[in-house]
Every structure is written in C-alpha cells, then in structure tokens.
Amino acid sequence: MAKKINNQIFTDLSQKSDIKQHNSVVNNKFCQRLKELRLSENLTQKELAIKLGKSRTTVYEWETNGHEPDFDTLIQLTRFFWRYN
C-alpha cells in the first residue's frame, strides 16, 4: 500500500512539474512576442506603457521577468496591436 501511495505522489509531482514547465514555455513565448510586437511598432517600453496607462517597469517585467498582465490588459494589448482594415 505504501508503495502505491509513493508512486501516486511521484506521479502527482511529476504532473505538476510538467504543468509548471509548460507554463514557463508559454510565458516565455508571450514575453518574446510582446517585445517583437512593440519593436515592430517602433515603440520603447516607456511609450507602450504610456499608451496602456502602465509603468515602464511593468512592461519591462512582462518582457523579461515572466510576469503576466491581467485579463483586461491582455485585451487592451490585443486591441492596440490588432489593426482592423
């Protein structure tokens, strides 16, 4: 019985590690893509921050430290970078 419980704990920890690693990869792609989009518009971090009503430090953290914007800010970013023709 103890072996079965230990195996279950190992499986649970392994799955949590996989999820954490997946989230890290997704977040890293977000960081890279946000920077690409900002640079494609020839904007500095400070200029983008002003347009979004955020601080330059916040934009920096999104691009480098893996911090994620809240849902409302994601919508704001989408509207800013999406151009309707």
Secondary structure, 3 states (H helix, E strand, C coil): CHHHHHHHHHHHHHHHHHHHHHHHHHHHHHHHHHHHHHHHCCCCHHHHHHHHCCCHHHHHHHHHHCCCCCHHHHHHHHHHHCCCC
